[in-house]
Amino acid sequence: MKAYLISIGDELLIGQTINTNAAFIGAALSEINIEVIKSSVVGDDLETILSEFQEAFQKADLVITTGGLGPTHDDITRSSITKFFNTELVLDEKILEDVQQFFIMRGRELTELNKQQALIPKNSIPIRNSKGTSPGFWIEEKNKIFIVLPGVPIEMKEMINSFVIPELIKKNKSSLIQQRLILQTTGIPESILFERLGSIEELTNGAKLAFLPNQYGVKLRISVMAESESDCSNKLMEIEQKIRSKVGRFIYARGEELLEETVGKILTERNLRLAVAESCTGGFLSSRLTDISGSSKYFERGVVSYSNASKVEILKVDEDTLQKFGAVSPEIAMQMAEGIRAISGADIGLSTTGILGPTGATFNKPVGLVYIGLCDEKVCYAKKFLFGNDRLINKQRASQAALEMLRRNLLRIPDED
């Protein structure tokens, strides 16, 4: 089955909104062996939308659109659908109940404008929206499937996961079974990871291996096809074992698990408490740790000691050491980690201090220089990192490096590459 994705909205064309929907849908379809042949963006113009519908319907077995289903004047996807399929809108009582219940739960009065969102194309099956008021539509004509979804990401994702993907799995039957496995790596650049894995052909033996880098690391996506579930599983396991034998220390999880989740599980299993002292990351590390449900079991506290005075006052950093080495130094990183551990009574203290840029650099301390400190009952040390020139990306990378440093310490994984 071949798919064509259409994202509708002027805000996407002018860059006011980043089109994350297409990426999410493309990934979801890929997981069930549906090939996306094209993804396009069109504005809120009826003729342009109809033209794109026509091209998509000719080239693909499956068309999925997002956007333009709201109650305002510029939401014209409904009218585009009725004109393209030569149908009309009808009131769906169940959808109307959904919309009414949505407004009741939020203590708001249902308006006539919002009631119109219960109008659906006569030739469609409604896709109920548990996160908002605009339903989606499922239309089947001429042995093709046309799916219309709202553009709000949280609403679209819920519909994709709960309705669209299960239904498409039923429709997209194949004699071959496809399985995928994600291995999450961090602390190793994509190019070095590629070199260490050696010959990809020998490693995968007919399977596919994709490198998916981001600011936190590189995902390795293994894709295999076979005639049975067991054959797929065996091939995935074989390839995974080969990869782990070459770069295992850099792999922190299977699947889409985040590094903060991995670290949280280890801390929970070992009944350990963590406290964090942040300077350059400004609370971002603590935020990531507390994004995880149940983090209160292991996260004791986080302190943002941004100024030198706060480092001295709160963390008991030595003023003479500050004067001699500066705030961005291994000595201060260690004292920060030691200080937060002491005042909190936690098992582990973790700290960050650095120059994220674009200002603040000196001749000996460039933008991107970060020191991360870690202290527990056995060790107290700091590591030096050199990131890039982008302030926000540096903050993300520094938090990732701190979490990975903690993971390796907990698992006693040596730092040597």
C-alpha positions as CSV (number, residue, x, y, z in Angstrom):
1,M,0.0,0.0,0.0
2,K,1.3,3.4,-1.0
3,A,0.4,6.6,0.9
4,Y,0.2,10.3,0.1
5,L,0.2,12.8,3.0
6,I,-1.3,16.3,2.7
7,S,-0.9,18.9,5.4
8,I,-3.3,21.8,5.1
9,G,-2.8,25.3,6.5
10,D,-1.3,28.7,5.6
11,E,0.6,28.7,9.0
12,L,2.6,25.7,7.7
13,L,3.5,27.4,4.4
14,I,4.8,30.5,6.1
15,G,6.8,28.7,8.8
16,Q,4.6,30.0,11.6
17,T,3.9,26.4,12.6
18,I,6.4,23.5,12.2
19,N,4.9,20.5,10.5
20,T,5.5,17.7,12.9
21,N,2.3,15.9,11.9
22,A,3.8,14.6,8.6
23,A,6.8,13.2,10.4
24,F,4.7,11.4,13.0
25,I,2.3,9.9,10.4
26,G,5.1,8.9,8.1
27,A,6.8,7.0,11.0
28,A,3.6,5.4,12.1
29,L,2.8,4.2,8.5
30,S,6.4,2.9,8.1
31,E,6.0,0.8,11.2
32,I,3.1,-1.1,9.5
33,N,4.9,-1.4,6.1
34,I,3.0,1.3,4.3
35,E,5.2,3.3,2.0
36,V,4.8,7.1,1.9
37,I,5.4,8.2,-1.7
38,K,4.9,11.9,-1.1
39,S,4.2,14.5,1.6
40,S,2.9,17.9,0.6
41,V,1.9,21.2,2.3
42,V,-0.9,23.3,0.8
43,G,-2.5,26.6,2.0
44,D,-6.1,27.4,2.9
45,D,-7.2,27.7,-0.7
46,L,-10.1,25.5,-2.1
47,E,-8.8,25.1,-5.6
48,T,-5.2,24.3,-4.5
49,I,-6.6,21.7,-2.0
50,L,-8.8,20.1,-4.6
51,S,-5.9,19.9,-7.1
52,E,-3.7,18.2,-4.4
53,F,-6.6,15.8,-3.6
54,Q,-6.8,14.9,-7.3
55,E,-3.1,14.1,-7.6
56,A,-3.0,12.2,-4.4
57,F,-6.0,10.1,-5.3
58,Q,-4.5,9.2,-8.6
59,K,-1.0,8.2,-7.3
60,A,-1.7,6.5,-4.0
61,D,-3.9,3.8,-2.4
62,L,-4.1,5.8,0.9
63,V,-4.4,9.6,1.3
64,I,-4.2,11.2,4.8
65,T,-4.8,14.9,5.3
66,T,-4.4,16.9,8.4
67,G,-5.6,20.4,9.2
68,G,-8.5,22.7,8.4
69,L,-11.2,21.0,10.4
70,G,-11.7,23.8,13.0
71,P,-14.8,26.0,13.4
72,T,-13.4,29.2,11.8
73,H,-13.7,30.7,8.3
74,D,-10.3,29.5,7.2
75,D,-11.0,25.9,8.0
76,I,-12.2,24.7,4.6
77,T,-11.2,21.0,4.6
78,R,-14.8,19.9,5.1
79,S,-16.1,21.9,2.1
80,S,-13.1,20.6,0.1
81,I,-14.0,17.0,0.9
82,T,-17.7,17.4,0.0
83,K,-16.8,19.0,-3.3
84,F,-14.2,16.5,-4.2
85,F,-16.4,13.5,-3.5
86,N,-19.6,15.2,-4.6
87,T,-21.3,14.6,-1.3
88,E,-23.0,16.6,1.5
89,L,-22.5,17.2,5.2
90,V,-24.9,15.4,7.6
91,L,-25.2,15.7,11.4
92,D,-23.8,12.8,13.4
93,E,-25.6,12.6,16.7
94,K,-22.8,10.6,18.5
95,I,-20.2,13.2,17.4
96,L,-22.5,16.0,18.6
97,E,-22.7,14.2,22.0
98,D,-18.9,14.1,22.0
99,V,-18.7,17.8,21.3
100,Q,-21.3,18.7,24.0
101,Q,-19.5,16.5,26.6
102,F,-16.2,18.2,25.7
103,F,-17.6,21.6,26.5
104,I,-19.4,20.4,29.7
105,M,-16.1,19.0,31.1
106,R,-14.4,22.3,30.6
107,G,-17.2,24.4,32.0
108,R,-17.9,26.2,28.8
109,E,-21.1,26.9,26.8
110,L,-21.5,25.1,23.5
111,T,-22.0,27.6,20.6
112,E,-23.8,27.1,17.3
113,L,-20.4,27.4,15.6
114,N,-19.0,24.5,17.5
115,K,-22.1,22.4,16.9
116,Q,-21.2,22.5,13.2
117,Q,-18.2,20.4,14.0
118,A,-20.6,17.5,14.3
119,L,-21.3,17.7,10.6
120,I,-19.5,15.0,8.6
121,P,-19.4,14.0,5.0
122,K,-22.3,11.6,4.2
123,N,-20.0,9.1,2.5
124,S,-17.6,8.9,5.5
125,I,-17.2,7.0,8.8
126,P,-16.5,9.4,11.6
127,I,-13.3,9.1,13.6
128,R,-14.1,10.2,17.1
129,N,-11.9,12.8,18.8
130,S,-11.2,12.2,22.5
131,K,-8.8,15.1,22.8
132,G,-10.8,17.8,21.1
133,T,-14.0,18.7,19.2
134,S,-13.2,18.1,15.5
135,P,-13.9,14.5,14.4
136,G,-11.9,12.9,11.6
137,F,-13.3,11.1,8.6
138,W,-12.6,7.7,7.0
139,I,-13.8,7.5,3.3
140,E,-13.4,4.5,1.0
141,E,-14.1,4.9,-2.7
142,K,-12.7,3.1,-5.8
143,N,-10.7,0.7,-3.6
144,K,-8.9,3.6,-2.1
145,I,-8.9,5.0,1.5
146,F,-9.1,8.8,2.2
147,I,-8.5,9.8,5.8
148,V,-9.1,13.3,7.1
149,L,-7.7,14.3,10.5
150,P,-7.5,17.5,12.5
151,G,-4.2,19.4,12.5
152,V,-3.8,19.7,16.3
153,P,-0.9,17.2,17.0
154,I,-2.3,15.8,20.3
155,E,-5.7,15.1,18.6
156,M,-4.2,13.7,15.4
157,K,-1.8,11.4,17.3
158,E,-4.6,10.0,19.4
159,M,-6.7,9.2,16.3
160,I,-3.7,7.7,14.5
161,N,-2.9,5.4,17.4
162,S,-6.4,4.4,18.5
163,F,-8.2,4.1,15.2
164,V,-6.3,4.7,12.0
165,I,-3.3,2.3,12.5
166,P,-5.4,-0.6,13.8
167,E,-7.8,-0.3,10.8
168,L,-5.0,0.0,8.3
169,I,-3.3,-3.1,9.7
170,K,-6.5,-5.0,8.8
171,K,-6.6,-3.6,5.3
172,N,-2.8,-3.9,4.5
173,K,-2.4,-7.6,4.6
174,S,0.8,-9.1,3.3
175,S,2.4,-12.5,3.1
176,L,5.6,-11.1,4.6
177,I,5.8,-9.9,8.2
178,Q,7.9,-6.8,9.1
179,Q,9.4,-6.0,12.4
180,R,11.5,-3.1,13.6
181,L,13.7,-2.5,16.5
182,I,15.1,0.8,17.8
183,L,18.4,1.0,19.7
184,Q,19.1,4.3,21.4
185,T,22.7,5.4,21.5
186,T,24.3,8.5,23.0
187,G,27.8,9.9,23.6
188,I,29.1,8.8,20.2
189,P,28.9,10.8,16.9
190,E,27.1,9.3,14.0
191,S,30.3,9.1,11.8
192,I,32.2,7.2,14.5
193,L,29.3,5.0,15.2
194,F,29.2,4.1,11.5
195,E,32.9,3.3,11.4
196,R,32.8,1.1,14.5
197,L,29.9,-1.0,13.1
198,G,32.0,-1.9,10.1
199,S,30.4,-3.4,7.0
200,I,26.6,-2.7,7.2
201,E,25.9,-5.4,4.6
202,E,27.7,-8.1,6.7
203,L,26.1,-6.8,9.9
204,T,22.5,-6.8,8.6
205,N,22.6,-9.7,6.1
206,G,19.7,-8.3,4.0
207,A,17.9,-6.4,6.7
208,K,17.9,-2.5,6.8
209,L,19.8,-0.4,9.3
210,A,19.0,3.4,9.5
211,F,21.0,6.0,11.4
212,L,18.7,8.6,12.9
213,P,20.7,11.4,14.6
214,N,19.4,14.2,16.8
215,Q,20.8,16.5,19.5
216,Y,20.8,13.7,22.1
217,G,22.4,10.9,20.2
218,V,21.8,8.5,17.3
219,K,18.9,6.1,17.0
220,L,19.6,2.8,15.2
221,R,16.5,1.5,13.5
222,I,16.7,-2.2,12.4
223,S,14.1,-3.3,9.9
224,V,13.6,-7.0,8.9
225,M,11.1,-8.9,6.8
226,A,10.3,-12.6,7.0
227,E,7.5,-15.1,6.7
228,S,6.9,-15.5,10.4
229,E,7.0,-13.5,13.6
230,S,9.7,-15.9,15.0
231,D,11.9,-15.5,12.0
232,C,11.7,-11.7,12.3
233,S,12.4,-11.9,16.0
234,N,15.4,-14.2,15.5
235,K,16.9,-11.9,12.8
236,L,16.4,-8.8,15.0
237,M,18.1,-10.5,17.9
238,E,21.0,-11.6,15.8
239,I,21.6,-8.1,14.4
240,E,21.2,-6.5,17.8
241,Q,23.8,-8.8,19.4
242,K,26.3,-8.0,16.6
243,I,25.7,-4.2,17.2
244,R,26.0,-4.5,20.9
245,S,29.3,-6.4,20.6
246,K,30.7,-3.4,18.7
247,V,29.1,-0.4,20.4
248,G,27.3,-1.8,23.4
249,R,28.5,0.7,26.0
250,F,26.8,3.6,24.0
251,I,23.4,1.9,23.9
252,Y,21.2,2.9,26.7
253,A,17.8,1.5,25.7
254,R,15.7,-0.5,23.2
255,G,12.6,1.2,21.7
256,E,11.7,4.8,22.3
257,E,12.7,5.0,25.9
258,L,14.4,8.3,27.0
259,L,17.7,8.4,28.8
260,E,16.0,10.0,31.8
261,E,13.6,7.0,31.9
262,T,16.6,4.6,31.8
263,V,18.4,6.4,34.6
264,G,15.2,6.6,36.6
265,K,14.7,2.8,36.4
266,I,18.3,2.1,37.6
267,L,18.0,4.5,40.5
268,T,14.7,3.0,41.5
269,E,16.0,-0.6,41.3
270,R,18.9,0.3,43.5
271,N,16.9,2.5,45.9
272,L,19.2,5.5,45.3
273,R,18.4,9.2,45.7
274,L,19.8,11.8,43.3
275,A,20.2,15.6,43.8
276,V,21.2,18.0,41.1
277,A,23.1,21.3,41.1
278,E,22.7,23.2,37.8
279,S,24.4,26.3,36.6
280,C,24.6,26.4,32.8
281,T,21.6,24.1,32.2
282,G,19.4,26.4,34.3
283,G,17.0,23.7,35.6
284,F,16.7,21.8,32.3
285,L,18.3,18.7,33.7
286,S,15.9,18.7,36.7
287,S,13.0,19.2,34.3
288,R,13.9,16.2,32.3
289,L,14.3,14.0,35.4
290,T,10.9,15.1,36.8
291,D,9.2,14.7,33.4
292,I,9.1,11.0,34.3
293,S,6.2,9.8,36.4
294,G,7.4,8.3,39.7
295,S,10.6,10.4,39.7
296,S,9.8,11.4,43.3
297,K,11.1,7.9,44.3
298,Y,14.7,8.9,43.3
299,F,14.9,12.6,42.7
300,E,15.5,14.4,46.0
301,R,16.0,18.0,44.8
302,G,17.4,20.3,42.2
303,V,19.1,23.6,42.7
304,V,19.8,26.3,40.0
305,S,22.9,28.0,41.3
306,Y,23.6,30.4,38.4
307,S,25.6,33.1,40.0
308,N,28.9,32.7,41.8
309,A,27.3,34.0,45.0
310,S,24.6,31.3,44.9
311,K,27.3,28.6,44.5
312,V,29.0,29.8,47.6
313,E,25.9,30.5,49.7
314,I,23.8,27.4,48.8
315,L,26.4,24.8,47.8
316,K,29.3,25.9,50.0
317,V,31.6,26.2,47.1
318,D,35.0,27.6,48.2
319,E,35.5,31.2,47.3
320,D,39.2,30.9,46.8
321,T,38.7,28.0,44.4
322,L,36.2,30.1,42.5
323,Q,38.8,33.0,42.2
324,K,41.6,30.7,41.2
325,F,39.9,28.4,38.6
326,G,36.7,30.2,37.7
327,A,33.1,28.9,37.8
328,V,33.6,26.9,34.7
329,S,36.2,24.4,35.8
330,P,36.4,20.8,37.0
331,E,37.2,21.9,40.5
332,I,33.9,23.9,40.8
333,A,31.9,21.1,39.1
334,M,33.1,18.7,41.7
335,Q,32.4,21.1,44.6
336,M,28.9,21.7,43.3
337,A,28.2,18.0,43.1
338,E,29.7,17.4,46.5
339,G,27.8,20.4,47.9
340,I,24.4,19.3,46.6
341,R,24.9,15.8,47.9
342,A,25.9,17.1,51.3
343,I,23.0,19.5,51.8
344,S,20.4,17.1,50.5
345,G,21.6,13.8,52.0
346,A,21.2,12.2,48.6
347,D,23.3,9.2,47.6
348,I,24.5,11.0,44.4
349,G,25.2,14.6,43.6
350,L,25.3,15.7,39.9
351,S,26.3,19.1,38.6
352,T,26.6,21.2,35.5
353,T,28.6,24.3,34.8
354,G,29.7,25.8,31.5
355,I,29.6,28.5,28.8
356,L,26.6,28.0,26.5
357,G,27.2,31.1,24.5
358,P,27.0,33.1,22.4
359,T,28.7,35.4,24.9
360,G,30.9,34.7,27.9
361,A,33.8,32.9,26.3
362,T,37.4,33.7,27.1
363,F,40.7,32.7,25.3
364,N,41.0,29.5,27.4
365,K,37.3,28.8,27.8
366,P,35.4,28.7,24.5
367,V,31.6,28.7,23.9
368,G,30.4,25.1,24.4
369,L,32.8,24.3,27.2
370,V,30.9,22.3,29.9
371,Y,32.1,20.5,33.0
372,I,29.9,17.9,34.7
373,G,30.5,16.8,38.2
374,L,29.4,13.6,40.0
375,C,29.9,12.6,43.6
376,D,28.7,9.5,45.4
377,E,30.0,7.6,48.4
378,K,33.0,6.2,46.5
379,V,34.0,8.7,43.9
380,C,34.0,12.5,43.1
381,Y,35.1,13.6,39.7
382,A,34.3,15.9,36.8
383,K,34.4,15.5,33.0
384,K,35.0,18.0,30.3
385,F,32.8,18.4,27.3
386,L,33.0,20.6,24.2
387,F,29.7,21.2,22.4
388,G,28.8,23.7,19.6
389,N,27.8,27.3,19.3
390,D,24.0,27.0,19.7
391,R,23.0,28.0,23.3
392,L,19.8,25.9,23.5
393,I,21.2,22.9,21.8
394,N,24.2,23.1,24.2
395,K,21.8,23.1,27.1
396,Q,20.1,19.9,25.7
397,R,23.4,18.2,25.0
398,A,24.8,19.1,28.5
399,S,21.8,17.6,30.2
400,Q,22.1,14.5,28.0
401,A,25.8,14.2,28.8
402,A,25.1,14.5,32.5
403,L,22.5,11.7,32.4
404,E,24.8,9.5,30.4
405,M,27.6,10.2,32.9
406,L,25.3,9.1,35.7
407,R,24.1,6.0,33.8
408,R,27.7,4.9,33.2
409,N,28.6,5.5,36.8
410,L,25.6,3.5,38.1
411,L,26.4,0.6,35.7
412,R,30.2,0.9,36.2
413,I,30.7,1.3,32.5
414,P,34.2,2.7,31.8
415,D,34.4,6.0,30.0
416,E,37.3,5.1,27.7
417,D,36.2,4.9,24.1
